[in-house]
Amino acid sequence: MPDALHEFYEQRPEWSAPSAEDGLERATISVPRDYNDPQGVQLTIAVSRLRATNPAKRRGVLLSVNGGPGGDNGEGLKLPLQFPAEVREAYDLIGFDPRGIGESTKLYSEVAVPVAPFDSRPPDSLFEQIAIDMRERELACARAGGDLRPHITTRNISRDMDVIRGVLGEERISFVGYAYGTLVGAVYGSMFPSRLDRSVLDSCVNPNWTWREQFVTQAEGVYRNVQKWAQWTAERNVHFGLGTSAAAVLESVEEVVSALEEFGAIHLRTLFDGAVGTRATDRAQWDSLGYLVGDLRKAEDVATAQQLIAGNGTWRPQDTTGELRIGVLEAITMETEWPSDLEVYFNDMRHHREHHPYGFGVLRAQPWVGAFRTFENLEEPTYLKRVGYPVGLCVQADGDQYDRYEGGVAMAERLGHHLVVIEDSGDHEVYAFVGNSALDAIVNAYLVDGVLPEKVVTVPGSTPRPDIPADA
């Protein structure tokens, strides 16, 4: 610990009494905005604690970080409540809102309302406006984010974690990270290897990909699930009547797309594309997707189609001019380079529009704020490595559409961790969240007793496919 940071590590915050509602103690600590200027501006980090329920079995503290980037809407303080009883016995469970979000110092962006209509298969004629909208989004981030924005980084979040460790008086921490939190945990281990004990990385960011690659390849991840659904549905053609091969089923899907376009219902076609991607990823909804496609094929007017598609939402926020929102996602995803040539994005959009249009994958290929960046990074991203801390676990569902299966494989290989694969599953952020008892048992045994499974082990997904027999 550098002497200049001594005051931060030696903080002794005042913890609240355990909440009557959830049992959490809460406190705030101070960290430097810029660790190269510890005497400068300070930020506030909100921290929560759930003390070990069995002091005789206590083996330390366990920090956790959830996804985003951006902390899943500031729910980091509540993460300790998610862990099972055996882990609660062994650890003081620590949650926190990373810098920029939640009850910590916030990074704001002005809201920039898009002009381009929300279209899952935008025509080339919309591409220029989509790019203009994204440039305005970056400028809105810059106006509200100001001098704080360059300091909202994964490396600084990892430094904040180490300050939390010091404030708690612990030599080492254990860690569970979900989605973006897997990158935080891997960066922490690379920067502070002697301070990391056991670690679990669930739904991994691919360490070999830029944020641009992480985004654009989601379209392919969604499509894999759609193909699996189409094959399952084809094997039940007597029941669904959508075709006897996966290709035929997808032709039925495209018949619906064409009909909605002929109705002039681009909004409904966009919602339908989203429903195909979302329901195909969730095995429990495979039958409802089959019924939806079948019913829409019979729809004779736009009113009927609208009634059938009602209730399917989008991920696009309903922004309102003049409001502020959190800008952490845009800041973090600037950590790797983005192409400045807009034709790179436009070509990818054309490719995915033709080959992988479901689940809004085309829009993940569109220009992002990184194409119009307004600030330079203050330091390079961390090259991930494991030297000096124990072997951990990577957990990955084979059908995760957000952080694709390849990410878990690559992270396990890069760090020498053991890999738990969840088969036939579209789950994302799985351990202790979705009720997969086989997975939870493996992770609990590792966190509590240090028991590692085989180098690569598989467990079944916890969401079964619908109980509809295949055609005889």
C-alpha positions as CSV (number, residue, x, y, z in Angstrom):
1,M,0.0,0.0,0.0
2,P,1.5,3.3,-1.0
3,D,1.9,5.8,1.8
4,A,-0.2,8.3,-0.1
5,L,-3.2,5.9,0.1
6,H,-2.7,5.1,3.8
7,E,-5.6,7.3,5.0
8,F,-8.1,5.5,2.7
9,Y,-7.0,2.0,3.8
10,E,-7.1,3.0,7.4
11,Q,-10.7,4.3,7.4
12,R,-13.0,2.9,10.1
13,P,-16.5,3.7,8.9
14,E,-19.5,3.8,11.1
15,W,-21.7,0.8,10.2
16,S,-25.4,1.0,10.6
17,A,-27.3,-1.4,12.8
18,P,-28.5,-4.5,10.9
19,S,-31.6,-3.5,8.9
20,A,-34.9,-4.9,10.3
21,E,-35.9,-5.5,6.7
22,D,-32.9,-7.5,5.4
23,G,-30.3,-7.7,8.1
24,L,-27.7,-5.7,6.2
25,E,-25.3,-3.3,7.8
26,R,-24.4,-0.3,5.7
27,A,-21.6,2.1,5.6
28,T,-19.8,4.5,3.2
29,I,-16.1,4.9,2.6
30,S,-14.1,7.4,0.6
31,V,-11.8,6.6,-2.3
32,P,-9.7,8.9,-4.6
33,R,-11.3,9.8,-7.9
34,D,-7.8,9.4,-9.3
35,Y,-5.5,7.0,-7.6
36,N,-2.6,8.9,-9.1
37,D,-3.8,12.0,-7.2
38,P,-5.0,10.7,-3.8
39,Q,-5.0,14.2,-2.4
40,G,-7.5,15.4,-5.0
41,V,-11.2,14.8,-5.4
42,Q,-12.7,12.0,-3.4
43,L,-15.7,9.7,-4.2
44,T,-18.1,7.9,-1.9
45,I,-18.5,4.1,-2.1
46,A,-21.6,2.5,-0.5
47,V,-20.9,-0.8,1.2
48,S,-23.1,-3.4,2.8
49,R,-22.3,-6.3,5.1
50,L,-24.1,-9.5,6.2
51,R,-22.0,-11.0,9.0
52,A,-21.2,-14.7,9.0
53,T,-24.0,-16.6,10.8
54,N,-21.6,-19.2,12.4
55,P,-18.5,-17.4,13.8
56,A,-16.9,-20.8,14.5
57,K,-16.9,-21.6,10.7
58,R,-16.0,-18.1,9.5
59,R,-13.2,-18.1,7.0
60,G,-13.2,-14.5,5.9
61,V,-15.1,-12.0,3.7
62,L,-16.6,-12.6,0.3
63,L,-17.2,-9.6,-2.0
64,S,-19.5,-9.8,-5.0
65,V,-20.1,-7.7,-8.1
66,N,-23.0,-8.1,-10.5
67,G,-23.4,-7.3,-14.1
68,G,-24.0,-4.3,-16.3
69,P,-21.5,-2.7,-16.7
70,G,-23.3,-0.5,-14.4
71,G,-24.2,-2.7,-11.5
72,D,-27.6,-3.9,-12.7
73,N,-29.4,-0.7,-11.7
74,G,-27.5,-0.2,-8.5
75,E,-28.5,-3.5,-6.8
76,G,-24.9,-4.3,-5.6
77,L,-25.7,-3.6,-2.0
78,K,-28.3,-6.3,-2.0
79,L,-26.1,-9.1,-3.5
80,P,-25.2,-10.6,-0.1
81,L,-28.8,-11.6,0.4
82,Q,-28.6,-13.9,-2.6
83,F,-26.1,-16.4,-1.1
84,P,-27.2,-19.7,0.4
85,A,-27.1,-20.6,4.1
86,E,-23.8,-22.6,4.0
87,V,-22.0,-19.7,2.4
88,R,-23.6,-17.3,4.9
89,E,-22.2,-19.4,7.7
90,A,-18.6,-19.2,6.4
91,Y,-18.3,-15.6,5.3
92,D,-19.0,-12.0,6.1
93,L,-20.8,-11.2,2.8
94,I,-19.9,-7.8,1.3
95,G,-21.8,-5.9,-1.3
96,F,-21.1,-2.5,-2.7
97,D,-22.3,-0.2,-5.4
98,P,-19.3,0.4,-7.8
99,R,-18.2,4.0,-8.4
100,G,-20.7,5.7,-10.7
101,I,-23.9,4.0,-9.7
102,G,-26.4,3.3,-7.0
103,E,-25.8,4.9,-3.6
104,S,-22.1,5.5,-4.5
105,T,-21.0,8.7,-6.3
106,K,-23.0,8.7,-9.5
107,L,-21.8,9.2,-13.0
108,Y,-24.5,10.9,-14.9
109,S,-25.3,11.3,-18.6
110,E,-27.9,13.6,-20.1
111,V,-30.7,11.7,-21.9
112,A,-30.4,11.9,-25.7
113,V,-33.7,10.8,-27.3
114,P,-33.1,8.9,-30.5
115,V,-34.6,10.2,-33.7
116,A,-34.3,6.9,-35.7
117,P,-37.3,4.6,-35.1
118,F,-36.8,1.4,-33.1
119,D,-36.4,-1.2,-35.8
120,S,-34.9,-4.7,-35.3
121,R,-34.1,-4.8,-39.0
122,P,-33.3,-1.2,-39.9
123,P,-33.0,-0.4,-43.6
124,D,-29.8,1.1,-45.0
125,S,-31.7,4.4,-45.2
126,L,-31.8,4.6,-41.4
127,F,-28.1,3.9,-40.8
128,E,-26.9,7.5,-41.0
129,Q,-29.6,8.7,-38.5
130,I,-28.7,5.8,-36.1
131,A,-25.1,7.0,-36.2
132,I,-26.1,10.6,-35.6
133,D,-28.3,9.5,-32.6
134,M,-25.3,7.6,-31.1
135,R,-23.0,10.6,-31.6
136,E,-25.6,12.7,-29.7
137,R,-25.6,10.0,-26.9
138,E,-21.9,10.3,-26.5
139,L,-22.0,14.1,-26.4
140,A,-24.8,13.8,-23.7
141,C,-22.5,11.5,-21.7
142,A,-19.7,14.0,-22.0
143,R,-21.8,17.0,-20.9
144,A,-23.0,15.4,-17.7
145,G,-20.1,13.1,-16.9
146,G,-17.4,15.8,-17.1
147,D,-14.1,15.1,-15.3
148,L,-15.4,12.1,-13.5
149,R,-16.0,10.0,-16.6
150,P,-12.4,9.0,-17.4
151,H,-12.1,7.6,-13.9
152,I,-15.0,5.2,-14.1
153,T,-12.9,2.2,-15.1
154,T,-12.6,-1.5,-14.2
155,R,-9.1,-0.9,-12.8
156,N,-10.3,1.8,-10.5
157,I,-13.3,-0.4,-9.4
158,S,-10.7,-3.1,-8.5
159,R,-8.6,-0.5,-6.6
160,D,-11.8,0.5,-4.7
161,M,-12.3,-3.2,-3.8
162,D,-8.8,-3.4,-2.4
163,V,-9.6,-0.3,-0.3
164,I,-12.7,-2.1,1.0
165,R,-10.6,-5.1,1.9
166,G,-8.2,-2.8,3.9
167,V,-11.1,-1.0,5.6
168,L,-12.5,-4.4,6.7
169,G,-9.1,-5.3,8.1
170,E,-8.7,-8.4,6.0
171,E,-5.5,-9.8,4.4
172,R,-7.4,-11.4,1.6
173,I,-10.9,-11.5,0.1
174,S,-12.9,-14.2,-1.7
175,F,-15.0,-13.1,-4.6
176,V,-18.0,-13.9,-6.7
177,G,-18.6,-12.0,-9.9
178,Y,-21.4,-12.1,-12.4
179,A,-21.2,-11.0,-16.1
180,Y,-19.2,-7.8,-16.0
181,G,-18.3,-8.7,-12.5
182,T,-16.2,-11.5,-13.9
183,L,-14.0,-9.0,-15.5
184,V,-13.8,-7.0,-12.3
185,G,-12.7,-10.1,-10.4
186,A,-10.2,-11.2,-13.0
187,V,-8.7,-7.7,-13.1
188,Y,-8.5,-7.6,-9.3
189,G,-6.7,-10.9,-9.2
190,S,-4.2,-9.6,-11.8
191,M,-3.6,-6.3,-10.0
192,F,-3.7,-7.7,-6.4
193,P,-2.9,-11.4,-6.6
194,S,-1.7,-11.7,-3.0
195,R,-5.0,-10.3,-1.8
196,L,-7.4,-12.7,-3.6
197,D,-8.4,-16.1,-2.1
198,R,-11.2,-18.1,-3.7
199,S,-13.0,-16.7,-6.8
200,V,-16.0,-17.7,-8.8
201,L,-16.6,-16.0,-12.2
202,D,-20.2,-16.6,-13.5
203,S,-21.2,-15.8,-17.1
204,C,-17.8,-14.6,-18.2
205,V,-16.8,-11.7,-20.3
206,N,-14.5,-13.1,-23.0
207,P,-10.9,-11.9,-22.1
208,N,-9.9,-12.1,-25.8
209,W,-12.6,-9.8,-27.1
210,T,-12.9,-6.1,-27.1
211,W,-16.2,-4.6,-25.9
212,R,-17.1,-4.1,-29.6
213,E,-16.7,-7.9,-30.2
214,Q,-18.6,-8.7,-27.0
215,F,-21.5,-6.6,-28.3
216,V,-21.6,-7.6,-31.9
217,T,-21.3,-11.4,-31.3
218,Q,-24.5,-11.4,-29.2
219,A,-26.5,-11.7,-32.4
220,E,-24.9,-15.1,-33.1
221,G,-25.4,-16.2,-29.5
222,V,-29.2,-15.5,-29.8
223,Y,-29.3,-17.3,-33.1
224,R,-27.8,-20.5,-31.7
225,N,-30.8,-20.7,-29.3
226,V,-33.2,-20.0,-32.1
227,Q,-31.7,-22.8,-34.2
228,K,-32.1,-25.2,-31.2
229,W,-35.7,-24.2,-30.7
230,A,-36.4,-24.6,-34.4
231,Q,-35.0,-28.1,-34.4
232,W,-37.0,-29.0,-31.3
233,T,-40.2,-27.6,-32.9
234,A,-39.6,-29.4,-36.2
235,E,-39.4,-32.7,-34.3
236,R,-42.9,-31.9,-33.1
237,N,-44.5,-30.8,-36.3
238,V,-47.6,-32.8,-35.6
239,H,-48.2,-30.5,-32.6
240,F,-47.0,-27.2,-34.0
241,G,-47.4,-27.5,-37.7
242,L,-44.4,-25.2,-38.5
243,G,-42.3,-27.6,-40.6
244,T,-40.4,-30.9,-40.4
245,S,-36.9,-29.4,-40.4
246,A,-35.3,-26.5,-38.5
247,A,-35.0,-24.6,-41.9
248,A,-38.7,-25.1,-42.5
249,V,-39.6,-23.8,-39.0
250,L,-37.5,-20.7,-39.6
251,E,-39.2,-20.2,-42.9
252,S,-42.5,-20.1,-41.0
253,V,-41.0,-17.5,-38.7
254,E,-40.0,-15.4,-41.8
255,E,-43.5,-15.8,-43.2
256,V,-44.7,-14.0,-40.1
257,V,-42.0,-11.3,-40.5
258,S,-43.1,-10.7,-44.1
259,A,-46.8,-10.6,-43.2
260,L,-46.1,-8.0,-40.5
261,E,-44.1,-5.9,-42.9
262,E,-46.9,-6.1,-45.5
263,F,-49.3,-4.9,-42.8
264,G,-46.9,-1.9,-42.4
265,A,-46.4,-3.0,-38.7
266,I,-42.7,-2.5,-38.4
267,H,-43.1,-1.9,-34.6
268,L,-44.9,-5.3,-34.3
269,R,-42.2,-7.0,-36.4
270,T,-39.6,-5.6,-34.1
271,L,-41.4,-6.9,-31.1
272,F,-41.8,-10.3,-32.8
273,D,-38.1,-10.5,-33.6
274,G,-37.4,-9.7,-29.9
275,A,-39.9,-12.4,-28.8
276,V,-38.3,-15.0,-31.0
277,G,-34.8,-14.3,-29.5
278,T,-36.0,-14.1,-25.9
279,R,-38.3,-17.1,-25.9
280,A,-35.8,-19.3,-27.8
281,T,-33.2,-18.5,-25.1
282,D,-35.6,-19.5,-22.3
283,R,-36.3,-23.3,-22.7
284,A,-39.5,-23.0,-20.7
285,Q,-41.0,-20.7,-23.4
286,W,-40.3,-22.9,-26.4
287,D,-43.8,-24.1,-26.7
288,S,-45.3,-20.6,-26.3
289,L,-43.0,-19.4,-29.1
290,G,-44.3,-22.2,-31.3
291,Y,-47.9,-21.3,-30.6
292,L,-47.1,-17.6,-31.2
293,V,-45.6,-18.3,-34.6
294,G,-48.5,-20.6,-35.5
295,D,-51.2,-18.1,-34.4
296,L,-49.5,-15.2,-36.2
297,R,-49.3,-17.1,-39.4
298,K,-53.1,-17.3,-39.3
299,A,-53.6,-13.6,-38.4
300,E,-55.5,-11.8,-41.2
301,D,-55.1,-8.2,-40.0
302,V,-52.8,-6.0,-38.0
303,A,-55.3,-5.8,-35.0
304,T,-55.1,-9.6,-34.5
305,A,-51.4,-9.6,-34.8
306,Q,-51.1,-6.7,-32.3
307,Q,-53.3,-8.6,-29.8
308,L,-51.1,-11.7,-30.2
309,I,-47.8,-9.8,-29.8
310,A,-49.0,-7.6,-26.9
311,G,-46.9,-7.9,-23.8
312,N,-43.6,-8.5,-25.6
313,G,-41.2,-5.7,-24.6
314,T,-37.9,-4.3,-25.8
315,W,-34.7,-3.4,-24.0
316,R,-34.8,0.2,-25.3
317,P,-35.4,2.6,-22.4
318,Q,-38.2,5.1,-22.6
319,D,-36.0,8.2,-22.4
320,T,-37.4,11.6,-21.8
321,T,-35.7,14.8,-22.9
322,G,-34.2,16.8,-20.1
323,E,-33.7,13.9,-17.6
324,L,-30.4,12.5,-16.4
325,R,-29.5,8.8,-16.3
326,I,-26.5,6.8,-15.2
327,G,-23.7,6.7,-17.8
328,V,-21.5,3.9,-16.4
329,L,-22.2,1.5,-19.3
330,E,-20.9,4.0,-21.8
331,A,-17.8,4.8,-19.8
332,I,-16.7,1.2,-19.1
333,T,-17.2,0.1,-22.6
334,M,-14.8,2.8,-23.8
335,E,-11.9,0.8,-22.2
336,T,-11.2,-1.0,-25.4
337,E,-11.0,0.5,-28.9
338,W,-14.0,1.1,-31.2
339,P,-13.8,1.5,-34.9
340,S,-14.2,5.1,-36.1
341,D,-15.1,4.0,-39.6
342,L,-18.9,3.8,-39.7
343,E,-18.9,1.4,-42.6
344,V,-17.5,-1.3,-40.2
345,Y,-20.7,-1.0,-38.2
346,F,-23.0,-0.7,-41.2
347,N,-21.5,-3.9,-42.8
348,D,-22.0,-5.8,-39.6
349,M,-25.6,-4.6,-39.4
350,R,-26.3,-5.8,-42.9
351,H,-24.7,-9.2,-42.2
352,H,-26.7,-9.8,-39.0
353,R,-29.9,-8.4,-40.5
354,E,-29.6,-11.1,-43.1
355,H,-28.3,-14.0,-41.0
356,H,-29.1,-13.3,-37.3
357,P,-32.0,-10.8,-37.0
358,Y,-33.7,-12.1,-33.9
359,G,-33.4,-10.8,-30.3
360,F,-32.3,-7.3,-31.5
361,G,-28.9,-8.6,-32.4
362,V,-28.7,-6.3,-35.4
363,L,-28.9,-3.3,-33.0
364,R,-25.9,-4.6,-31.0
365,A,-23.9,-4.2,-34.2
366,Q,-24.8,-0.6,-34.7
367,P,-22.5,2.3,-34.0
368,W,-21.9,2.8,-30.3
369,V,-20.6,5.8,-28.4
370,G,-17.1,4.5,-28.8
371,A,-17.2,5.5,-32.4
372,F,-17.4,9.1,-31.3
373,R,-15.4,9.1,-28.1
374,T,-14.9,12.5,-26.4
375,F,-12.1,11.5,-24.0
376,E,-8.9,9.5,-24.0
377,N,-8.3,6.6,-21.6
378,L,-5.9,7.4,-18.8
379,E,-4.4,3.9,-18.7
380,E,-4.4,0.7,-20.7
381,P,-6.8,-2.2,-19.8
382,T,-5.3,-4.9,-17.6
383,Y,-4.0,-8.0,-19.3
384,L,-5.6,-10.8,-17.3
385,K,-3.4,-13.4,-15.7
386,R,-3.3,-15.6,-12.6
387,V,0.0,-15.5,-10.9
388,G,-0.1,-15.7,-7.1
389,Y,-3.6,-16.5,-6.2
390,P,-5.5,-19.9,-6.1
391,V,-7.3,-21.7,-8.8
392,G,-10.9,-20.7,-9.0
393,L,-14.1,-21.5,-10.9
394,C,-15.7,-20.3,-14.1
395,V,-19.4,-21.0,-14.6
396,Q,-20.9,-20.7,-18.1
397,A,-24.3,-21.7,-19.6
398,D,-23.8,-23.0,-23.1
399,G,-26.7,-20.9,-24.4
400,D,-26.0,-17.6,-22.7
401,Q,-26.8,-15.0,-25.2
402,Y,-25.2,-12.1,-23.5
403,D,-21.8,-13.5,-22.4
404,R,-21.4,-16.3,-24.9
405,Y,-20.1,-19.7,-24.0
406,E,-16.8,-19.0,-25.6
407,G,-16.2,-16.4,-22.9
408,G,-16.3,-18.9,-20.1
409,V,-14.0,-21.3,-22.0
410,A,-11.5,-18.5,-22.8
411,M,-11.6,-17.1,-19.2
412,A,-11.0,-20.6,-17.7
413,E,-8.1,-21.2,-20.1
414,R,-6.5,-17.8,-19.5
415,L,-6.6,-18.0,-15.7
416,G,-6.2,-21.8,-15.4
417,H,-9.5,-22.0,-13.6
418,H,-11.8,-25.0,-13.6
419,L,-14.9,-24.7,-15.8
420,V,-18.5,-25.7,-14.9
421,V,-20.6,-25.9,-18.0
422,I,-24.4,-25.7,-17.7
423,E,-25.8,-27.7,-20.6
424,D,-28.9,-26.9,-22.7
425,S,-29.4,-23.6,-20.9
426,G,-29.9,-20.0,-21.9
427,D,-29.3,-18.8,-18.3
428,H,-27.2,-15.7,-17.5
429,E,-25.9,-15.1,-14.0
430,V,-26.7,-18.5,-12.7
431,Y,-25.1,-19.4,-9.3
432,A,-27.5,-18.8,-6.4
433,F,-29.9,-17.0,-8.7
434,V,-31.8,-19.5,-10.8
435,G,-32.1,-22.5,-8.5
436,N,-29.7,-24.9,-10.3
437,S,-29.1,-27.2,-7.3
438,A,-26.3,-29.2,-9.1
439,L,-24.4,-26.0,-9.9
440,D,-25.0,-24.5,-6.5
441,A,-23.7,-27.6,-4.7
442,I,-20.4,-27.4,-6.7
443,V,-19.9,-23.7,-6.1
444,N,-20.8,-24.0,-2.4
445,A,-18.4,-26.9,-1.8
446,Y,-15.6,-24.8,-3.4
447,L,-16.3,-21.5,-1.5
448,V,-16.9,-23.2,1.8
449,D,-14.5,-26.2,1.8
450,G,-12.1,-25.4,-1.1
451,V,-13.2,-28.5,-3.0
452,L,-12.6,-28.1,-6.7
453,P,-14.5,-30.2,-9.3
454,E,-12.8,-31.8,-12.3
455,K,-11.1,-29.4,-14.7
456,V,-14.2,-29.3,-16.8
457,V,-17.5,-30.6,-15.5
458,T,-21.1,-30.3,-16.8
459,V,-24.4,-30.0,-15.1
460,P,-27.8,-29.9,-16.6
461,G,-29.8,-26.6,-17.0
462,S,-32.4,-26.0,-14.4
463,T,-35.1,-25.0,-16.9
464,P,-36.4,-28.1,-18.7
465,R,-37.8,-28.1,-22.2
466,P,-41.6,-28.3,-22.4
467,D,-43.0,-31.8,-21.9
468,I,-44.3,-32.3,-25.5
469,P,-43.3,-35.6,-27.1
470,A,-41.6,-35.7,-30.4
471,D,-43.4,-37.0,-33.4
472,A,-43.5,-40.8,-33.6
